[in-house]
Amino acid sequence: MGAPRGIEANNTSRVRVPRITDEAGRMSENITSIPKMLNQNKHNYSEVARQLNVHRYTVRRLEDDKDCHHHIVVAGRLMTETRAAK
Protein backbone atom coordinates (compact mmCIF):
# COMPACT_ATOMS: atom_id res chain seq x y z
CA MET A 1 0.00 0.00 0.00
CA GLY A 2 1.47 3.36 -1.00
CA ALA A 3 1.01 6.92 0.11
CA PRO A 4 -2.42 8.54 -0.26
CA ARG A 5 -3.21 10.04 -3.61
CA GLY A 6 -1.57 13.44 -4.08
CA ILE A 7 1.08 12.86 -1.37
CA GLU A 8 4.53 11.67 -2.28
CA ALA A 9 5.97 8.90 -0.14
CA ASN A 10 9.40 10.54 0.17
CA ASN A 11 8.21 14.08 0.82
CA THR A 12 10.93 15.69 2.96
CA SER A 13 9.54 19.24 3.05
CA ARG A 14 9.19 20.76 6.49
CA VAL A 15 5.91 22.03 7.84
CA ARG A 16 6.02 25.76 8.54
CA VAL A 17 4.68 26.56 12.00
CA PRO A 18 3.02 30.00 12.17
CA ARG A 19 4.33 32.50 14.64
CA ILE A 20 1.94 32.96 17.54
CA THR A 21 3.19 36.31 18.82
CA ASP A 22 4.26 39.48 17.05
CA GLU A 23 7.50 41.37 17.69
CA ALA A 24 6.07 43.07 20.80
CA GLY A 25 5.06 39.71 22.32
CA ARG A 26 1.32 40.19 21.74
CA MET A 27 -0.83 37.39 20.35
CA SER A 28 -1.90 37.86 16.74
CA GLU A 29 -5.51 38.73 15.94
CA ASN A 30 -6.75 35.35 14.75
CA ILE A 31 -5.14 33.41 17.62
CA THR A 32 -6.82 33.63 21.01
CA SER A 33 -7.69 31.59 24.08
CA ILE A 34 -10.84 30.60 25.94
CA PRO A 35 -10.14 32.93 28.91
CA LYS A 36 -9.87 35.89 26.51
CA MET A 37 -13.07 34.85 24.73
CA LEU A 38 -14.86 34.56 28.08
CA ASN A 39 -13.77 38.10 28.99
CA GLN A 40 -15.05 39.40 25.65
CA ASN A 41 -18.41 37.62 26.12
CA LYS A 42 -19.03 38.59 29.77
CA HIS A 43 -18.10 35.10 31.06
CA ASN A 44 -20.97 33.49 29.15
CA TYR A 45 -19.99 29.82 28.72
CA SER A 46 -22.87 29.09 26.36
CA GLU A 47 -21.93 31.89 23.95
CA VAL A 48 -18.27 30.88 23.79
CA ALA A 49 -19.26 27.22 23.36
CA ARG A 50 -21.61 28.20 20.52
CA GLN A 51 -18.87 30.21 18.79
CA LEU A 52 -16.43 27.30 19.02
CA ASN A 53 -19.04 24.60 18.34
CA VAL A 54 -18.13 22.67 21.53
CA HIS A 55 -19.94 21.69 24.72
CA ARG A 56 -20.11 24.19 27.62
CA TYR A 57 -18.19 21.79 29.85
CA THR A 58 -15.22 21.97 27.45
CA VAL A 59 -15.17 25.75 27.84
CA ARG A 60 -15.45 25.41 31.62
CA ARG A 61 -12.63 22.86 31.74
CA LEU A 62 -10.23 25.15 29.85
CA GLU A 63 -11.17 28.49 31.41
CA ASP A 64 -8.16 28.49 33.76
CA ASP A 65 -5.61 27.78 31.01
CA LYS A 66 -4.54 31.42 30.64
CA ASP A 67 -1.06 30.61 29.28
CA CYS A 68 -2.42 28.28 26.56
CA HIS A 69 -0.55 25.21 27.78
CA HIS A 70 -3.47 22.87 26.99
CA HIS A 71 -5.42 24.67 24.26
CA ILE A 72 -5.45 27.45 21.69
CA VAL A 73 -8.12 28.94 19.45
CA VAL A 74 -6.95 29.62 15.88
CA ALA A 75 -9.34 31.32 13.47
CA GLY A 76 -12.35 30.28 15.55
CA ARG A 77 -11.32 26.63 15.81
CA LEU A 78 -10.43 25.09 19.18
CA MET A 79 -7.26 23.01 19.29
CA THR A 80 -6.41 21.02 22.42
CA GLU A 81 -3.45 18.94 23.48
CA THR A 82 -3.63 15.20 22.99
CA ARG A 83 -3.08 12.69 25.71
CA ALA A 84 -0.31 10.17 25.19
CA ALA A 85 -1.24 6.51 25.12
CA LYS A 86 -0.24 4.56 28.21
N, C-alpha and C positions, 0 to 999 in steps of 0.2 A: 504494500500500500504506500503510495507516495504522498507528497505534500498536497494540501487542498488546492483546488483550481485557483490560479492567479497568484499563488505564493511559491516562490522558488525554494527548493529544499536547502540550498547552500547560501541563503541570504545572510550576509554578514553585516548589513547596515545597522547602525545603532539607532535606538529610539531616542528622539530628542525630548527631554523632559522640560516642560515649560517652567519659567521662573515664577515663583509664587509672590515674591515681594519686589517692589521697585527699588531704585537706588536709595531712597530715603528710609527703607525698611517697612513701608506700608504695604498692605495686601492690595493686589490689583482689584479692579472693579468687578470682574466676573467671578472672583474667588472669594468665598465668605465662609462663615461657620454658623452653626445653629445658635450659639449664644448671641451673635450679632443679629441674626434674623429675629430672634425672640425680642431683643431690644427694639428693633424696628417695628415689630407688630404688637407692642404692648404686652409682651409675655403671653400671647395667645397661642397655646400649643396646637389647637385645631387649625388655625390659619397657616402656621408654618408647616404642619403636616400636609395640609391641602396643597400648598405651593410645591412641596417636595414629592408629593404622591407617596407618602409613607404613613404608617400608623402613628397616632399620638404618643404611644409608649416609646417609640423609637426616638422621637424628639425629646421626650422627658429623660430618657436614658443618656442622651448625649449633651444635655444642657450644661453640664459642668465641665465639658471638655473645651475650655477657653483657648488652650494653646494648640488645638487641632492635632493632638497626638493620636486620636482614634477615629477621626472623621474629617472630612472637608466637603464643602459644597462648591462645585465648579459648574458655572453656567446653569444653575438651577437643578443640578443633579447631585444627589447625595452619594458620596463615596466613603465607605467605612473600611477599617482594617479587617483583614481576614485572620481567623484563628488557625494556628498550625495544628496539623493532625498529631495525635498522641501515639 
